[in-house]
Amino acid sequence: MVLSSMINGMNFKEKLVAEFSNLKDGQLRSYFGERLLQVKENSFHKFEKVGLPTLKHEEWKYTSLNFLNQIDFSLNNKKYEKAYRSESNFLNHLNGENYNLIHLINGNLANKRIESRNGTVDLIHFAENPLENFDFDLYSIFEKNFIDDSNPFGYLNTAFFSDGFKLVVADNVELPEPIILVFSYDNELPLFTNSLNFIKIGENSKVNLVVVFENPSSGKIFANETINILQEPNSQFEISFVQNNIPSLYLINNINLVQQENTYSKSNTVSLSARFVRNNLNVSFDGEHSEAHLNGIYFVDDDELVDDHTVIQHNKPNCLSNENFRGILDGKSRAVFNGKIFVARNAQKTNAYQSNKNILLSDEARINSKPQLEIYADDVKCTHGATAGYLDREMLFYIESRGISKEKAKSLLLNSFVSENIEQIELPELRDSIKEEIAKKLHLEDIFFCSTIDEITKTF
């Protein structure tokens, strides 16, 4: 596959239509084979029918995509050939190379280091053999549950992906080291990338995955990435997203998780210094007695935007979901939190909790928070709450009265506000890295995080 330039003088949708036609008539058929090509064509035709979302679409009413028609993105299908060195602060916290690594550059798998003991972990690289390595049965599970008109970028991802991976963890495996998945973007000219990835976690297995996004180059990147995760019975899974210092990246992060019976999942989404981020976090309970915990922190400034969209599908009885997102907004930044909880008619004994709290540091910052409940069962407990406001002046005065400067008092209050969410992250190296990055944004000399005002005042 080669790097092809989109046609000038067209809007983004018109460019995509022309580009897909060129690919279909060229290398696409021989590269993917007839069956996968049919899947791609079906997806693209659905996109053509729906089109790109606008502010008139309910799921996108607060998030403008005007940049798609303002920047001349090219479609990337070319393997990255240059040497690349990650500058991630989090990776620097890890102990040497004591972790599993999957590294994609511009949407293509570039490097992998997976410690597999007796075949317990298998990584299948799609591009090594596209005709055999695409798992149609696994894809159909996620297509049925998650790919629909509310997010046309799901259609686009299927239509335009040319690389990705499938990670399979066998039954009864507890990985002692985390798996680090790095999405890097490095190009001088504007680029549009897509990768389609699958993770299958076997019965009674436990996996910790950290996903890092980085964009060291000055070229603008529009990344439309998808990770589909299947948890088989009695498995445990934690996934953390680090979206930090990516000023030239326009990211749509599609995460689809299917949980079978007696499974436990936790997601930690940390968005700091991000130009444009849309996190589509979707969970479907396909078995009883399962739990999903969604934990989020966003700290935006200037004209940055972070949009967290969650959908929890309670399809089975006796399941629990708990969402806790906290945001700090400064400058002219914007944030969106849209949390939808669906409870099916037979999903009795459902427990679903949702909380979104925000602190505004500027009169020009704006948060749009929208809970959605769609409940068809009667024996359920579902609660939601959303708040937005400024720092408590009385509390600021109280801390200052202990001999602490106003700026220091402000920073300490903010670190107290997000501390609870940070402590939910299981991996110590990741917790320390996040604390460092937030401390930098708060201009704190020392890394000190606490969850209560009493803890703050006892320290001084």
VMD Tcl script that draws the C-alpha trace (Angstrom):
set ca {
  {0.00 0.00 0.00}
  {1.20 3.54 -0.65}
  {0.62 6.99 0.69}
  {-2.00 8.70 -1.44}
  {-2.97 12.34 -1.43}
  {-6.58 13.33 -1.18}
  {-7.98 15.46 -3.93}
  {-7.77 19.21 -3.41}
  {-10.82 21.40 -3.85}
  {-13.23 18.93 -2.26}
  {-14.72 18.77 1.20}
  {-13.66 15.93 3.47}
  {-16.52 13.58 2.60}
  {-16.02 14.11 -1.14}
  {-12.32 13.35 -0.72}
  {-13.14 10.13 1.09}
  {-15.56 9.03 -1.62}
  {-12.94 9.65 -4.31}
  {-10.22 8.00 -2.25}
  {-12.22 4.86 -1.53}
  {-13.11 4.52 -5.20}
  {-9.43 4.79 -6.14}
  {-8.41 2.20 -3.57}
  {-11.20 -0.20 -4.47}
  {-10.30 -0.08 -8.15}
  {-6.58 -0.35 -7.40}
  {-4.68 -2.38 -4.81}
  {-7.50 -2.91 -2.34}
  {-9.06 -5.97 -3.97}
  {-5.89 -8.02 -4.25}
  {-4.60 -6.89 -0.85}
  {-7.68 -7.64 1.26}
  {-9.48 -10.32 -0.72}
  {-13.11 -10.42 -1.79}
  {-14.72 -11.21 1.57}
  {-13.03 -8.43 3.55}
  {-13.43 -6.03 0.66}
  {-17.18 -6.65 0.83}
  {-17.16 -5.78 4.55}
  {-15.27 -2.59 3.76}
  {-17.60 -1.63 0.92}
  {-20.69 -2.21 3.08}
  {-19.22 -0.02 5.81}
  {-18.33 2.75 3.41}
  {-21.77 2.74 1.81}
  {-23.29 3.16 5.28}
  {-20.97 6.10 5.87}
  {-21.98 7.64 2.52}
  {-25.62 7.41 3.57}
  {-25.11 8.93 7.02}
  {-22.33 11.41 6.23}
  {-20.15 13.26 8.71}
  {-21.77 14.36 11.97}
  {-22.72 18.00 12.42}
  {-23.90 20.00 15.41}
  {-27.43 18.97 14.43}
  {-26.65 15.35 15.34}
  {-27.63 14.59 18.93}
  {-24.42 12.70 19.76}
  {-22.24 15.48 18.30}
  {-24.20 18.61 19.19}
  {-21.39 20.11 21.28}
  {-18.40 19.00 19.19}
  {-17.54 20.75 15.94}
  {-15.73 18.86 13.20}
  {-15.09 21.89 11.02}
  {-11.37 21.17 11.04}
  {-11.99 18.25 8.67}
  {-12.81 20.66 5.87}
  {-10.16 23.20 6.86}
  {-7.13 20.89 6.81}
  {-6.08 18.92 3.73}
  {-5.52 15.48 5.26}
  {-3.90 12.71 3.23}
  {-4.79 9.06 3.73}
  {-1.92 7.01 5.15}
  {-1.32 3.41 4.16}
  {2.48 3.55 4.05}
  {4.79 1.76 6.45}
  {6.89 4.08 8.62}
  {10.53 3.57 7.67}
  {12.49 6.01 9.89}
  {13.98 5.27 13.31}
  {11.62 6.38 16.08}
  {12.25 7.01 19.77}
  {9.34 7.51 22.15}
  {9.46 10.54 24.43}
  {6.64 9.43 26.69}
  {7.10 10.46 30.32}
  {5.22 7.36 31.39}
  {7.54 4.97 29.55}
  {10.48 6.63 31.32}
  {8.93 5.58 34.65}
  {8.92 1.90 33.73}
  {11.66 -0.39 34.95}
  {13.91 -0.91 31.92}
  {12.11 -3.10 29.38}
  {10.08 -5.05 31.93}
  {6.84 -4.74 29.99}
  {5.15 -5.98 26.85}
  {5.10 -3.50 23.98}
  {2.91 -3.01 20.92}
  {3.87 0.08 18.92}
  {1.88 1.52 16.03}
  {3.22 4.47 14.04}
  {0.77 6.37 11.83}
  {-1.72 3.52 12.15}
  {0.70 0.72 11.18}
  {2.25 -1.85 13.50}
  {5.96 -0.97 13.71}
  {7.29 -2.85 16.73}
  {6.23 -5.57 19.14}
  {7.76 -7.20 22.18}
  {5.43 -9.71 23.79}
  {6.60 -12.11 26.49}
  {4.70 -15.32 25.78}
  {5.27 -18.24 28.13}
  {4.24 -21.54 26.52}
  {1.91 -19.83 24.07}
  {-0.10 -17.98 26.70}
  {-0.11 -14.76 24.65}
  {-0.36 -14.52 20.89}
  {-0.06 -11.35 18.81}
  {-1.30 -11.58 15.23}
  {-0.19 -8.79 12.89}
  {-2.91 -8.13 10.34}
  {-0.69 -6.77 7.55}
  {1.57 -9.84 7.57}
  {-1.21 -11.83 5.92}
  {-4.40 -9.78 5.37}
  {-6.20 -12.64 3.62}
  {-5.92 -14.94 6.66}
  {-5.40 -12.74 9.72}
  {-8.74 -10.91 9.85}
  {-11.11 -12.56 12.33}
  {-14.59 -12.19 10.82}
  {-16.37 -13.93 13.70}
  {-14.78 -11.64 16.28}
  {-15.48 -8.55 14.17}
  {-19.17 -9.50 13.84}
  {-19.60 -9.42 17.65}
  {-18.55 -5.77 17.79}
  {-20.31 -4.78 14.59}
  {-23.58 -6.07 16.05}
  {-23.12 -4.33 19.42}
  {-21.50 -1.01 18.62}
  {-21.15 0.10 14.98}
  {-24.14 2.24 14.06}
  {-25.19 5.62 12.66}
  {-24.51 7.47 15.94}
  {-20.77 7.25 15.23}
  {-20.03 7.24 11.48}
  {-16.32 7.06 12.28}
  {-16.85 3.39 13.11}
  {-17.88 2.88 9.48}
  {-14.87 4.88 8.29}
  {-12.49 2.89 10.44}
  {-13.63 -0.40 8.93}
  {-13.57 1.02 5.41}
  {-10.09 2.56 5.56}
  {-8.02 0.51 8.01}
  {-5.07 -1.26 6.41}
  {-3.31 -2.52 9.53}
  {-3.83 -3.50 13.14}
  {-3.43 -6.50 15.42}
  {-5.26 -9.21 17.32}
  {-3.94 -9.94 20.81}
  {-5.13 -13.24 22.31}
  {-4.52 -14.06 25.98}
  {-5.12 -17.74 26.76}
  {-7.25 -19.06 29.62}
  {-5.92 -18.98 33.20}
  {-3.18 -16.44 32.55}
  {-2.28 -13.55 34.85}
  {0.26 -11.38 33.09}
  {2.81 -10.11 35.63}
  {3.82 -7.19 33.42}
  {1.53 -4.62 31.79}
  {1.02 -4.45 28.05}
  {1.94 -1.02 26.71}
  {0.21 -0.02 23.48}
  {1.74 3.11 21.94}
  {0.06 5.05 19.14}
  {2.67 7.40 17.66}
  {2.11 9.89 14.88}
  {5.00 11.44 12.99}
  {4.52 13.24 9.71}
  {5.25 16.74 8.47}
  {2.10 16.96 6.33}
  {-1.51 16.49 7.49}
  {-2.41 12.81 7.73}
  {-5.55 10.69 8.23}
  {-4.88 7.34 9.94}
  {-7.02 4.33 10.84}
  {-6.18 1.10 12.63}
  {-8.50 -1.71 13.68}
  {-7.38 -3.80 16.65}
  {-8.77 -6.69 18.69}
  {-8.00 -8.03 22.16}
  {-9.41 -11.34 23.42}
  {-8.93 -12.17 27.10}
  {-9.45 -15.82 27.99}
  {-11.37 -17.28 30.91}
  {-9.95 -16.62 34.40}
  {-7.22 -14.38 32.97}
  {-6.03 -10.97 34.12}
  {-4.56 -8.22 31.90}
  {-3.44 -4.63 32.48}
  {-3.16 -2.52 29.31}
  {-1.87 1.05 29.05}
  {-2.54 2.98 25.83}
  {-0.28 5.96 25.15}
  {-0.86 8.53 22.40}
  {2.04 10.73 21.29}
  {2.56 13.20 18.46}
  {6.09 14.69 18.42}
  {5.92 16.13 14.89}
  {4.36 19.44 13.90}
  {2.20 17.93 11.16}
  {-1.50 17.77 11.94}
  {-2.86 14.24 12.32}
  {-6.45 13.04 12.25}
  {-6.39 9.63 13.94}
  {-9.44 7.38 13.95}
  {-8.41 4.34 16.00}
  {-10.48 1.38 17.21}
  {-9.80 -1.23 19.89}
  {-12.36 -4.02 20.30}
  {-12.03 -6.06 23.52}
  {-13.75 -9.34 24.40}
  {-13.62 -10.54 28.02}
  {-14.45 -14.19 28.43}
  {-15.97 -15.47 31.72}
  {-14.22 -14.71 35.05}
  {-11.57 -12.47 33.48}
  {-10.25 -9.17 34.84}
  {-9.12 -6.27 32.69}
  {-7.82 -2.75 33.31}
  {-7.18 -0.31 30.47}
  {-5.69 3.17 30.89}
  {-5.43 5.91 28.27}
  {-2.71 8.56 28.41}
  {-3.56 11.48 26.12}
  {-0.95 14.08 26.99}
  {1.02 16.71 25.10}
  {-0.57 16.02 21.71}
  {-1.17 19.57 20.39}
  {-1.26 18.59 16.70}
  {-3.39 15.47 17.06}
  {-7.11 15.31 16.32}
  {-8.07 12.00 17.91}
  {-11.17 9.84 17.76}
  {-10.59 6.97 20.17}
  {-13.15 4.16 19.72}
  {-13.13 1.59 22.53}
  {-15.67 -1.24 22.46}
  {-15.78 -3.76 25.31}
  {-17.93 -6.89 25.55}
  {-18.03 -8.52 28.99}
  {-19.25 -12.07 29.48}
  {-20.36 -13.47 32.85}
  {-18.46 -12.80 36.09}
  {-16.02 -10.33 34.52}
  {-14.49 -7.18 35.96}
  {-13.21 -4.20 33.99}
  {-11.78 -0.80 34.81}
  {-10.91 2.01 32.40}
  {-8.88 5.11 33.27}
  {-8.99 7.94 30.76}
  {-6.50 10.77 31.35}
  {-6.58 13.69 28.89}
  {-4.07 16.48 29.45}
  {-2.84 19.07 26.91}
  {-4.85 17.56 24.05}
  {-5.86 19.58 20.98}
  {-8.98 17.58 20.07}
  {-10.02 14.30 21.66}
  {-13.24 12.36 21.30}
  {-13.31 9.21 23.47}
  {-16.10 6.81 22.54}
  {-16.12 4.37 25.47}
  {-18.68 1.60 25.00}
  {-19.42 -1.36 27.27}
  {-21.88 -4.20 26.67}
  {-22.73 -6.69 29.43}
  {-23.33 -10.03 27.73}
  {-23.22 -12.06 30.94}
  {-24.53 -11.77 34.50}
  {-22.63 -10.71 37.64}
  {-20.17 -8.43 35.89}
  {-18.76 -5.00 36.76}
  {-17.43 -2.08 34.73}
  {-15.75 0.94 36.34}
  {-15.06 3.97 34.16}
  {-12.74 6.55 35.64}
  {-11.79 9.80 33.86}
  {-9.68 12.93 34.33}
  {-9.39 15.80 31.87}
  {-7.44 19.03 32.33}
  {-7.81 21.34 29.33}
  {-6.59 24.86 28.59}
  {-6.41 27.44 25.77}
  {-8.74 26.28 22.97}
  {-8.43 22.53 23.63}
  {-11.42 20.17 23.53}
  {-12.01 16.82 25.20}
  {-15.27 14.96 24.58}
  {-15.94 11.81 26.62}
  {-18.91 9.80 25.35}
  {-19.81 6.64 27.27}
  {-22.48 4.03 26.55}
  {-23.15 1.25 29.04}
  {-25.47 -1.49 27.76}
  {-26.94 -3.45 30.67}
  {-28.26 -6.39 28.67}
  {-28.12 -8.97 31.50}
  {-29.28 -8.99 35.15}
  {-27.10 -8.47 38.23}
  {-24.45 -6.22 36.71}
  {-22.86 -3.04 38.03}
  {-21.44 0.01 36.25}
  {-19.79 2.96 37.95}
  {-18.66 6.08 36.08}
  {-16.67 8.88 37.70}
  {-15.29 11.67 35.48}
  {-13.69 14.87 36.78}
  {-12.53 17.83 34.75}
  {-10.57 21.07 35.16}
  {-11.07 23.70 32.47}
  {-9.06 26.88 31.89}
  {-8.69 29.46 29.12}
  {-11.15 29.04 26.25}
  {-11.18 25.27 26.57}
  {-14.25 23.08 26.17}
  {-15.19 19.70 27.52}
  {-18.12 17.39 26.91}
  {-19.31 14.50 29.00}
  {-22.19 12.44 27.61}
  {-23.00 9.29 29.56}
  {-25.74 6.95 28.37}
  {-26.97 4.03 30.47}
  {-29.24 1.50 28.77}
  {-31.03 -1.11 30.89}
  {-32.82 -3.88 29.01}
  {-36.19 -5.22 30.13}
  {-34.71 -8.44 31.55}
  {-31.72 -6.73 33.21}
  {-33.17 -6.78 36.73}
  {-30.96 -6.03 39.76}
  {-28.91 -3.57 37.72}
  {-26.80 -1.04 39.61}
  {-25.59 1.92 37.57}
  {-23.90 5.03 38.95}
  {-22.64 8.06 37.09}
  {-20.90 11.22 38.29}
  {-19.35 14.12 36.39}
  {-17.81 17.02 38.33}
  {-16.04 20.03 36.85}
  {-14.11 23.08 38.03}
  {-13.91 26.13 35.75}
  {-10.85 28.35 36.13}
  {-11.92 30.82 33.45}
  {-15.12 32.64 32.53}
  {-14.55 31.58 28.91}
  {-14.20 27.85 29.60}
  {-17.28 25.72 28.96}
  {-18.50 22.28 29.97}
  {-21.50 20.45 28.49}
  {-22.55 17.54 30.67}
  {-25.42 15.32 29.62}
  {-26.55 12.14 31.38}
  {-28.91 9.82 29.49}
  {-30.91 7.03 31.11}
  {-32.93 4.52 29.08}
  {-34.39 2.04 31.54}
  {-36.86 -0.74 30.72}
  {-36.48 -2.85 33.89}
  {-38.15 -1.95 37.20}
  {-35.86 -3.52 39.84}
  {-32.81 -1.31 39.33}
  {-30.71 1.33 41.07}
  {-29.56 4.05 38.70}
  {-28.22 7.42 39.81}
  {-26.44 10.24 38.04}
  {-25.11 13.66 38.94}
  {-23.28 16.48 37.19}
  {-21.81 19.68 38.64}
  {-19.80 22.60 37.31}
  {-18.51 25.58 39.24}
  {-15.57 27.69 40.34}
  {-13.13 27.11 43.17}
  {-14.63 27.56 46.62}
  {-13.53 31.01 47.83}
  {-14.11 30.17 51.48}
  {-11.92 27.10 51.19}
  {-9.24 29.14 49.42}
  {-9.33 31.67 52.25}
  {-9.13 28.87 54.83}
  {-6.00 27.39 53.24}
  {-4.39 30.82 52.83}
  {-4.98 31.46 56.53}
  {-2.58 28.60 57.22}
  {0.25 30.59 55.64}
  {-0.06 29.19 52.12}
  {0.09 31.52 49.11}
  {-3.02 32.02 46.99}
  {-1.56 30.25 43.93}
  {-0.34 27.34 46.02}
  {-3.72 27.09 47.74}
  {-5.46 27.03 44.36}
  {-3.16 24.29 43.08}
  {-3.64 22.19 46.20}
  {-7.41 22.41 45.95}
  {-7.26 21.26 42.34}
  {-4.97 18.36 43.12}
  {-7.36 17.33 45.88}
  {-10.19 17.45 43.34}
  {-8.60 14.88 40.99}
  {-6.67 12.82 43.56}
  {-9.42 10.27 44.13}
  {-9.53 9.42 40.43}
  {-5.76 9.16 40.11}
  {-5.58 6.70 42.98}
  {-7.93 4.37 41.10}
  {-5.10 3.58 38.65}
  {-3.60 0.24 39.65}
  {-0.17 0.55 37.99}
  {2.16 2.56 40.30}
  {4.41 3.79 37.49}
  {1.41 5.19 35.64}
  {0.02 6.84 38.79}
  {3.37 8.54 39.42}
  {3.63 9.70 35.81}
  {0.13 11.20 35.85}
  {0.82 12.94 39.16}
  {3.96 14.49 37.69}
  {2.15 15.76 34.60}
  {-0.72 17.26 36.60}
  {1.73 18.81 39.06}
  {3.45 20.52 36.11}
  {0.14 21.95 34.93}
  {-0.62 23.13 38.49}
  {2.87 24.65 38.84}
  {3.49 22.65 42.00}
  {7.09 22.40 43.15}
  {6.51 19.08 44.89}
  {4.38 16.15 43.84}
  {1.80 15.95 46.59}
  {-1.67 14.55 46.09}
  {-4.36 14.20 48.69}
  {-8.09 13.75 48.69}
  {-9.22 15.95 51.57}
  {-8.59 19.49 52.81}
  {-7.60 18.10 56.23}
  {-4.74 16.23 54.55}
  {-3.63 19.47 52.88}
  {-3.56 21.52 56.05}
  {-1.85 18.81 58.10}
  {1.07 18.90 55.67}
  {1.86 22.58 56.24}
}
mol new
graphics top color blue
foreach p $ca { graphics top sphere $p radius 0.5 }
foreach p [lrange $ca 0 end-1] q [lrange $ca 1 end] { graphics top cylinder $p $q radius 0.2 }
display resetview
